[in-house]
Structure formats: structure tokens, C-alpha cells
Amino acid sequence: MISALADNAVLDGIRLMSSLLANDRLRVHARCTGLIDEIPGYSWDDRAAERGEDAPIKAGDHSIDAARYAIKTSEVLWRPLLRSPAA
């Protein structure tokens, strides 16, 4: 079962995606309309924050979740291919 192999570390995956996007290491093709539509609405759960937890609101996030799973789960394959940014 493939899903059993997926890395579902939500916060690590979110941090990884955020870092890759911020450093121009991840680009999203214009045809990925679901992901593009979801990104601006991705937000943190205020109730979870009140309990001292970091948790995203689980609504309208299927494409973001799929991207996060794919990126985090395959990190061991693509991470060695990244070059350090030019100094």
C-alpha cells in the first residue's frame, strides 16, 4: 500500500514547502489550478493556537495536502540534487 509509505509530518511538510517556495526552489505550473486556488486560503487554526498547537484549518486543502505529501515523501530523492544558492 503506497499511502503507508507517505510522510505525513504536517508541520515539517508545511515548513518544507514554504521554504522551497520562498527560496525559488519550488515552482507551481499554471495548470495546477487546484493548488494555486488553495494556497492563498491556507491558514492556521486559531482554536488550536489557543491550546498551544500549530495546526492548519482542514478545509479546501486537498491539493496542498497532495503537494505536501509528494514533496516531503520524496525529499530523500530530490534533496541531494539541490545546489546551494550562489553566495
DSSP file (Angstrom, degrees, kcal/mol; ACC not computed):
  #  RESIDUE AA STRUCTURE BP1 BP2  ACC     N-H-->O    O-->H-N    N-H-->O    O-->H-N    TCO  KAPPA ALPHA  PHI   PSI    X-CA   Y-CA   Z-CA
    1    1 A M    >         0   0    0      0, 0.0     3,-0.6     0, 0.0     4,-0.3   0.000 360.0 360.0 360.0 119.0    0.0    0.0    0.0
    2    2 A I  G >>  +     0   0    0      1,-0.2     3,-2.1     2,-0.2     4,-0.5   0.872 360.0  62.4 -66.2 -40.9    1.7    3.2   -1.2
    3    3 A S  G >4 S+     0   0    0      1,-0.3     3,-1.0     2,-0.2    -1,-0.2   0.786  93.6  64.7 -60.0 -26.6   -0.1    5.6    1.3
    4    4 A A  G <4 S+     0   0    0     -3,-0.6    -1,-0.3     1,-0.2    -2,-0.2   0.727 100.6  52.6 -67.3 -19.7    1.6    3.7    4.2
    5    5 A L  G <4 S+     0   0    0     -3,-2.1    -1,-0.2    -4,-0.3    -2,-0.2   0.576  85.7 110.7 -90.2 -11.5    4.9    4.9    2.8
    6    6 A A  S << S-     0   0    0     -3,-1.0     2,-0.8    -4,-0.5    64,-0.1  -0.331  70.3-127.3 -68.7 144.4    3.9    8.6    2.7
    7    7 A D        +     0   0    0     62,-0.4    66,-0.2     1,-0.1    65,-0.1  -0.834  28.0 179.3 -92.6 108.4    5.5   11.1    5.2
    8    8 A N        +     0   0    0     -2,-0.8     2,-1.5    64,-0.1     3,-0.1  -0.063  26.9 140.3-103.2  31.7    2.5   12.8    6.8
    9    9 A A     >  -     0   0    0      1,-0.2     4,-2.9    60,-0.1     5,-0.2  -0.617  35.0-168.0 -74.9  93.4    4.5   15.1    9.1
   10   10 A V  H  > S+     0   0    0     -2,-1.5     4,-2.6     1,-0.2     5,-0.2   0.916  77.7  41.7 -57.1 -55.4    2.2   18.0    8.6
   11   11 A L  H  > S+     0   0    0      1,-0.2     4,-2.6     2,-0.2    -1,-0.2   0.901 116.3  49.3 -64.5 -40.2    4.3   20.8   10.2
   12   12 A D  H  > S+     0   0    0      1,-0.2     4,-2.5     2,-0.2    -1,-0.2   0.916 112.8  48.6 -62.5 -41.9    7.5   19.6    8.7
   13   13 A G  H  X S+     0   0    0     -4,-2.9     4,-2.7     2,-0.2    -2,-0.2   0.894 111.4  48.9 -65.0 -40.7    5.9   19.4    5.3
   14   14 A I  H  X S+     0   0    0     -4,-2.6     4,-2.7    -5,-0.2     5,-0.2   0.934 112.8  47.8 -64.8 -45.9    4.4   22.9    5.5
   15   15 A R  H  X S+     0   0    0     -4,-2.6     4,-2.6    -5,-0.2    -2,-0.2   0.911 112.5  50.0 -60.8 -42.0    7.8   24.3    6.6
   16   16 A L  H  X S+     0   0    0     -4,-2.5     4,-2.6     2,-0.2     5,-0.2   0.945 112.6  45.3 -63.0 -49.3    9.5   22.5    3.7
   17   17 A M  H  X S+     0   0    0     -4,-2.7     4,-2.6     1,-0.2     5,-0.2   0.923 113.9  50.1 -60.7 -44.0    7.0   23.7    1.1
   18   18 A S  H  X S+     0   0    0     -4,-2.7     4,-2.6     1,-0.2    -1,-0.2   0.918 112.3  47.2 -60.4 -44.7    7.2   27.3    2.5
   19   19 A S  H  X S+     0   0    0     -4,-2.6     4,-1.9    -5,-0.2     6,-0.2   0.916 112.4  48.8 -64.3 -44.6   11.0   27.2    2.4
   20   20 A L  H  <>S+     0   0    0     -4,-2.6     5,-3.4     1,-0.2     6,-1.1   0.917 114.3  45.6 -62.9 -43.5   11.2   25.8   -1.1
   21   21 A L  H ><5S+     0   0    0     -4,-2.6     3,-1.5     4,-0.2    -2,-0.2   0.931 112.6  50.4 -64.6 -45.4    8.7   28.4   -2.4
   22   22 A A  H 3<5S+     0   0    0     -4,-2.6    -1,-0.2     1,-0.3    -2,-0.2   0.807 113.6  45.8 -63.9 -30.4   10.4   31.3   -0.6
   23   23 A N  T 3<5S-     0   0    0     -4,-1.9    -1,-0.3    -5,-0.2    -2,-0.2   0.193 114.3-114.0 -99.5  16.2   13.8   30.3   -2.0
   24   24 A D  T < 5S+     0   0    0     -3,-1.5    -3,-0.2     2,-0.2    -2,-0.1   0.835  84.2 120.8  55.4  36.7   12.5   29.8   -5.5
   25   25 A R      < +     0   0    0     -5,-3.4     2,-0.4    -6,-0.2    -4,-0.2   0.490  67.9  49.6-103.1  -8.8   13.3   26.1   -5.3
   26   26 A L        -     0   0    0     -6,-1.1     2,-0.4    -7,-0.1    -1,-0.2  -0.996  66.2-175.7-133.2 127.2    9.7   25.0   -5.9
   27   27 A R        -     0   0    0     -2,-0.4     2,-0.5    -3,-0.1    -6,-0.0  -0.944  16.1-142.5-123.3 146.3    7.6   26.3   -8.8
   28   28 A V        -     0   0    0     -2,-0.4     2,-0.1    -7,-0.0    -2,-0.0  -0.933  20.5-126.5-112.5 123.6    4.0   25.5   -9.5
   29   29 A H    >   -     0   0    0     -2,-0.5     3,-2.4     1,-0.1     7,-0.2  -0.373  21.0-119.6 -67.5 144.6    2.8   25.1  -13.1
   30   30 A A  T 3  S+     0   0    0      1,-0.3    -1,-0.1    -2,-0.1     6,-0.1   0.741 111.6  65.2 -57.1 -25.7   -0.1   27.2  -14.2
   31   31 A R  T 3  S+     0   0    0      1,-0.2     2,-1.6     2,-0.1    -1,-0.3   0.573  78.1  86.1 -76.9  -7.8   -2.1   24.1  -14.9
   32   32 A C    <>  +     0   0    0     -3,-2.4     4,-2.4     1,-0.2    -1,-0.2  -0.419  53.3 154.9 -86.8  60.4   -2.1   23.2  -11.2
   33   33 A T  H  >  +     0   0    0     -2,-1.6     4,-2.6     1,-0.2    -1,-0.2   0.817  63.3  57.4 -64.3 -33.7   -5.2   25.3  -10.7
   34   34 A G  H  > S+     0   0    0     -3,-0.3     4,-1.7     2,-0.2    -1,-0.2   0.948 111.6  42.2 -61.3 -47.8   -6.4   23.5   -7.6
   35   35 A L  H  > S+     0   0    0      2,-0.2     4,-2.2     1,-0.2    -2,-0.2   0.925 114.7  50.4 -64.6 -45.6   -3.1   24.1   -5.8
   36   36 A I  H  < S+     0   0    0     -4,-2.4    -1,-0.2     1,-0.2    -2,-0.2   0.892 111.8  48.6 -60.8 -40.2   -2.9   27.7   -6.9
   37   37 A D  H  < S+     0   0    0     -4,-2.6     4,-0.4    -5,-0.2    -1,-0.2   0.837 114.1  46.3 -68.7 -32.6   -6.5   28.4   -5.8
   38   38 A E  H >X S+     0   0    0     -4,-1.7     3,-1.0    -5,-0.2     4,-0.7   0.831  94.1  74.7 -81.3 -33.2   -5.9   26.8   -2.4
   39   39 A I  G >< S+     0   0    0     -4,-2.2     3,-1.3     1,-0.3    -1,-0.2   0.879  93.8  50.1 -53.7 -48.1   -2.6   28.4   -1.4
   40   40 A P  G 34 S+     0   0    0      0, 0.0    -1,-0.3     0, 0.0    -2,-0.1   0.805 112.3  49.0 -63.7 -25.7   -4.0   31.9   -0.6
   41   41 A G  G <4 S+     0   0    0     -3,-1.0     2,-0.4    -4,-0.4    -2,-0.2   0.475  79.9 116.6 -91.5  -2.2   -6.7   30.5    1.7
   42   42 A Y    <<  +     0   0    0     -3,-1.3     2,-0.3    -4,-0.7    16,-0.1  -0.526  43.5 158.8 -69.9 123.4   -4.4   28.2    3.6
   43   43 A S        -     0   0    0     -2,-0.4    14,-2.8    14,-0.3     2,-0.2  -0.937  39.6 -98.1-146.9 166.9   -4.5   29.4    7.2
   44   44 A W  B     -A   56   0A   0     -2,-0.3     2,-0.7    12,-0.3     3,-0.1  -0.586  37.1-110.2 -91.1 148.0   -3.8   28.3   10.8
   45   45 A D     >  -     0   0    0     10,-3.4     4,-2.0    -2,-0.2    10,-0.3  -0.667  21.6-160.0 -79.5 112.8   -6.5   27.2   13.2
   46   46 A D  H  > S+     0   0    0     -2,-0.7     4,-1.9     1,-0.2    -1,-0.2   0.856  90.9  55.2 -63.1 -36.5   -6.9   29.9   15.9
   47   47 A R  H  > S+     0   0    0      1,-0.2     4,-0.9     2,-0.2    -1,-0.2   0.903 108.4  47.7 -64.8 -40.4   -8.5   27.4   18.4
   48   48 A A  H >4>S+     0   0    0      1,-0.2     5,-2.9     2,-0.2     3,-0.6   0.897 109.1  54.7 -66.0 -38.8   -5.5   25.1   18.1
   49   49 A A  H ><5S+     0   0    0     -4,-2.0     3,-1.6     1,-0.3    -2,-0.2   0.871 101.6  57.6 -62.2 -36.5   -3.2   28.0   18.6
   50   50 A E  H 3<5S+     0   0    0     -4,-1.9    -1,-0.3     1,-0.3    -2,-0.2   0.800 106.3  50.1 -63.4 -27.6   -5.1   28.9   21.8
   51   51 A R  T <<5S-     0   0    0     -4,-0.9    -1,-0.3    -3,-0.6    -2,-0.2   0.379 126.2-104.2 -89.2   3.5   -4.2   25.4   23.0
   52   52 A G  T < 5S+     0   0    0     -3,-1.6     2,-0.3     1,-0.3    -3,-0.2   0.694  81.5 126.8  82.6  19.8   -0.5   26.0   22.1
   53   53 A E      < -     0   0    0     -5,-2.9     2,-0.6    -6,-0.1    -1,-0.3  -0.846  56.1-138.7-111.5 146.0   -0.7   23.8   18.9
   54   54 A D        +     0   0    0     -2,-0.3   -43,-0.1    -3,-0.1    -8,-0.1  -0.923  42.0 149.2 -98.6 117.7    0.2   24.7   15.4
   55   55 A A        -     0   0    0     -2,-0.6   -10,-3.4   -10,-0.3    -7,-0.2  -0.971  40.2-128.8-151.2 133.1   -2.4   23.2   13.1
   56   56 A P  B     -A   44   0A   0      0, 0.0     2,-0.4     0, 0.0   -12,-0.3  -0.428  37.5 -98.9 -75.6 156.6   -3.8   24.3    9.7
   57   57 A I        -     0   0    0    -14,-2.8     2,-1.6    -2,-0.1   -14,-0.3  -0.642  33.8-135.1 -72.8 128.3   -7.5   24.6    9.1
   58   58 A K        +     0   0    0     -2,-0.4     2,-0.3   -16,-0.1    -1,-0.1  -0.575  64.0 107.5 -91.4  76.0   -8.6   21.4    7.4
   59   59 A A  S    S-     0   0    0     -2,-1.6    -2,-0.1     1,-0.1     0, 0.0  -0.959  83.1  -4.3-151.0 132.2  -10.9   22.8    4.7
   60   60 A G  S    S+     0   0    0     -2,-0.3   -19,-0.1     1,-0.1     4,-0.1   0.901  92.6 118.8  56.7  45.2  -10.3   23.1    0.9
   61   61 A D     >  +     0   0    0      2,-0.1     4,-2.8     1,-0.1     5,-0.2   0.105  22.0 116.1-130.0  23.5   -6.8   21.8    1.2
   62   62 A H  H  > S+     0   0    0      1,-0.2     4,-2.3     2,-0.2     5,-0.1   0.907  82.5  44.6 -63.7 -42.7   -6.7   18.6   -0.9
   63   63 A S  H  > S+     0   0    0      2,-0.2     4,-2.5     1,-0.2    -1,-0.2   0.904 114.4  49.1 -69.6 -40.1   -4.3   19.9   -3.5
   64   64 A I  H  > S+     0   0    0      2,-0.2     4,-2.8     1,-0.2    -2,-0.2   0.926 111.7  49.7 -64.2 -43.9   -2.0   21.4   -0.9
   65   65 A D  H  X S+     0   0    0     -4,-2.8     4,-2.8     1,-0.2    -2,-0.2   0.925 111.0  49.5 -59.9 -44.3   -2.0   18.2    1.1
   66   66 A A  H  X S+     0   0    0     -4,-2.3     4,-2.4    -5,-0.2    -2,-0.2   0.916 112.7  46.8 -62.7 -43.0   -1.2   16.2   -2.0
   67   67 A A  H  X S+     0   0    0     -4,-2.5     4,-2.8     2,-0.2     5,-0.2   0.925 112.8  49.7 -64.0 -44.1    1.7   18.5   -2.9
   68   68 A R  H  X S+     0   0    0     -4,-2.8     4,-2.7     2,-0.2     5,-0.3   0.923 111.5  48.4 -61.8 -45.3    3.0   18.4    0.7
   69   69 A Y  H  X S+     0   0    0     -4,-2.8     4,-2.7    -5,-0.2   -62,-0.4   0.944 114.0  46.7 -58.4 -48.8    2.8   14.6    0.8
   70   70 A A  H  X S+     0   0    0     -4,-2.4     4,-1.6    -5,-0.2    -2,-0.2   0.913 116.1  43.7 -62.6 -44.7    4.6   14.3   -2.5
   71   71 A I  H  < S+     0   0    0     -4,-2.8     4,-0.4     2,-0.2    -2,-0.2   0.945 118.9  41.5 -67.9 -48.6    7.4   16.8   -1.7
   72   72 A K  H >< S+     0   0    0     -4,-2.7     3,-0.9    -5,-0.2     4,-0.3   0.908 115.6  49.2 -68.4 -42.1    8.0   15.5    1.8
   73   73 A T  H 3< S+     0   0    0     -4,-2.7     3,-0.4    -5,-0.3    -1,-0.2   0.847 116.9  41.1 -67.5 -34.5    7.8   11.8    1.0
   74   74 A S  T >X S+     0   0    0     -4,-1.6     3,-1.9    -5,-0.3     4,-1.5   0.348  82.0 108.0 -95.3   6.5   10.2   12.1   -2.0
   75   75 A E  H <> S+     0   0    0     -3,-0.9     4,-2.9    -4,-0.4    -1,-0.2   0.858  71.6  61.1 -53.8 -40.3   12.6   14.5   -0.3
   76   76 A V  H 34 S+     0   0    0     -3,-0.4    -1,-0.3    -4,-0.3    -2,-0.1   0.774 107.9  46.6 -60.4 -24.5   15.3   11.9    0.1
   77   77 A L  H <4 S+     0   0    0     -3,-1.9    -1,-0.2     2,-0.1    -2,-0.2   0.881 122.7  28.8 -83.9 -41.9   15.3   11.6   -3.8
   78   78 A W  H >X S+     0   0    0     -4,-1.5     3,-1.4    -7,-0.2     4,-0.6   0.738 100.6  78.4 -96.1 -23.3   15.5   15.3   -4.8
   79   79 A R  G >< S+     0   0    0     -4,-2.9     3,-1.4     1,-0.3    -1,-0.1   0.889  91.5  54.1 -55.8 -43.7   17.3   16.9   -1.8
   80   80 A P  G 34 S+     0   0    0      0, 0.0    -1,-0.3     0, 0.0    -2,-0.1   0.716 102.2  60.9 -65.4 -16.8   20.8   15.8   -3.0
   81   81 A L  G <4 S+     0   0    0     -3,-1.4     2,-0.3    -4,-0.1    -2,-0.2   0.637  81.9 100.2 -83.7 -14.2   20.1   17.4   -6.4
   82   82 A L    <<  -     0   0    0     -3,-1.4     2,-0.3    -4,-0.6   -57,-0.0  -0.527  64.3-145.4 -74.8 134.9   19.7   20.9   -5.0
   83   83 A R        -     0   0    0     -2,-0.3     3,-0.1     1,-0.1    -2,-0.1  -0.731  26.7-102.0 -94.2 150.1   22.7   23.2   -5.3
   84   84 A S        -     0   0    0     -2,-0.3     3,-0.1     1,-0.1    -1,-0.1  -0.443  48.0 -96.7 -65.8 143.6   23.4   25.7   -2.6
   85   85 A P        -     0   0    0      0, 0.0    -1,-0.1     0, 0.0     2,-0.1  -0.312  48.3 -94.7 -60.6 145.8   22.4   29.2   -3.6
   86   86 A A              0   0    0      1,-0.1    -3,-0.0    -3,-0.1     0, 0.0  -0.366 360.0 360.0 -62.8 137.6   25.2   31.3   -5.0
   87   87 A A              0   0    0     -3,-0.1    -1,-0.1    -2,-0.1    -3,-0.0   0.457 360.0 360.0 -83.6 360.0   26.8   33.5   -2.4
